[in-house]
Amino acid sequence: MRFTPRVPDVTLTPLDEESLVRLLVAAVADADPLEVMPPVDGPDGWTDRRRDAFLAFHRHRTLDPATAVERTWVIDVDGAAAGAARLERHGDDVEAGIWLGRTRRGQGVGKRVMQLLLDAAKQGGAARFVASTTADNHSARSLLDGLGAAMTVNQDEVFAALPLSG
């Protein structure tokens, strides 16, 4: 008898106030603050100040029409929030970013999310899909390499680019 691992159901839900609350709950339960948001002074962990900063960060970058610079989605895995994905337009390029809760890593979720982001970037008319990561983030580098992205390493930073047209 062969065991076939179950592939989780992965969908992207556009960020809104309701899904932002679900995203915060997922972050607190399954991620370190430094993995999912800019640093906030104070003691380690998910303090009230960090939770408020997380909400403010996403409202500023995505939900407030006056300040929004990116499209953000909640990564839902089997119907539950498990991380976030984003696309930010820079001229003809679109920059992708994802974070995924620790318990959902290594299950093929990141690969599926990157495919969904690629589709969204193409539909949005972007000419090139770009992303950056650190040299020691082997999972992200493997994902980007698997997409066929060309990668450039500059000390600890890795820049990946994938043409979408032509």
N, C-alpha and C positions, 0 to 999 in steps of 0.2 A: 504494500500500500504506500503510495507516494503522498506526501503532504504538500499541498499548494498553499502558500501564504495568501491570506485574504488581502486584496488591494483595497485600501480605504477609499471612500467616496470623498473627493476633494472639490470644493466649489469656492468661488470668490464672491463675497457679498460686499457691495459698495458701502463704504464707511458713511454712517450717519450717526446721530446722537444715540440711538438705541444700540446699534452695533458697536459703537465706541465703548459703551459700558461693558459689553460682553468681551471686547478686546482687552480692556483693563483687567477684568477678572482672570482671563487666560494668562496675561503677562504676570500678574501677581502669583498665580498658582504654579507657573511653569517656566519662568525666565528670571534672570538677574536683571535689575534695572539697566545696567550698563550694556546689556545685549540689545535693548529695545528702545532706548531714548538717550538724549544727551545727558551728560553728568549733571547732578544736582548736589550742592554742598549739603553736608550733614552726615549722620551715621549711616552705615550700610543698610541695605534692605529696602523694602517697600514702605517707607514712612508716609504719613499723610501728605507731607510736602511733595514727595516724589509722585504719589498718585495724582495729586492736583496738577503737577507739572506735566505728567503724561497726557492727561486730558487736554490741558492748554496747548501742548505741542501739536497734537493732532487737530485740534480745532483751528489753530493758526495755519498749519500747513495744508489742510484739506477742506475743512468745513466752512470756514469764514470766506465768503466770496471776495472780500476785499484783500485778503492776504494769501489765499490758496495758491500753492505752487505745484501741487501734485495731485494725482488720483490715488486714493488708497482703498484697499479692500481688506476685509477680514478674511483670513484663510479659515474656512470651515472644513473640518474633517469629521465625517460621519455625523454632521449636523452640529458640531460643537466648535466654538472658536479655538483656534490652535496657533494663531500668529497673524502677521500682517504682510501684505504685498503692496508695492507702490510703483508707479511710473511717474517720472518727472521729465517734462519736455525741455530740451536745450537746443533750440533751433531745429535742425533736421534729425537730431539724435533724441532718443528717449532712454533715460537712465532707469534701470530697474533696481529694486531692493526688496529683500524679504527678511523676515525673522520668523523663526518657528520655535515653538515651545520644545523644551528638551525631550519630553516623552514622545513626541511625534517625529523626531529626527530618525533617519535611517530606515524609513518605511516607504520611500518613493514619493513622499508628499512634495518635497522641494522640486523634484523633477517635473511633477504635474503642474505645480504652480508656475514654474518658469515657462512651460509650454503655453499656459493660459495667458501669461504676461506677453509672451511673444505674439500670440494671436491678437491681443489688444493693441500692441504697438503697431502691428501691420495694419489693423483696421483703422488706427488713428493716423495713418499716413507717414509714419516715421521712416527715415531712410536707414537708420542704424540703431541697433539695440546695444546699450553699453551698461557696464556694471563695474564696480570695484570691490575689492576685498583685501584681506591681509594675506601675506605669503604663507602663514601657518594655518589658514582656514582651508584645509584640504577638501572638505566637503563642498564648499562653494566653488573652489577651483575645479573640482571634478564635474560638478553640474555645468559650469560654463564651458568647460572643455567638451563635454558631451553634446552641447548644443552646436559645437563647431566654432565657437568664438575664438578669435585670435587674442592671445594674452601677452601682455608686456609687463615685466617685473621690474620695479624700481625700488630697491632695498626691501622694505617690508610691505610695499603697496603693489597690488596686482590690478591692472586695468584690462578689462575684456571688452571686445567689440565684435559685433556680428552684423554685417550688412543685411538689410531687409529687402532691398530692391536691386534690380539690375542683374 
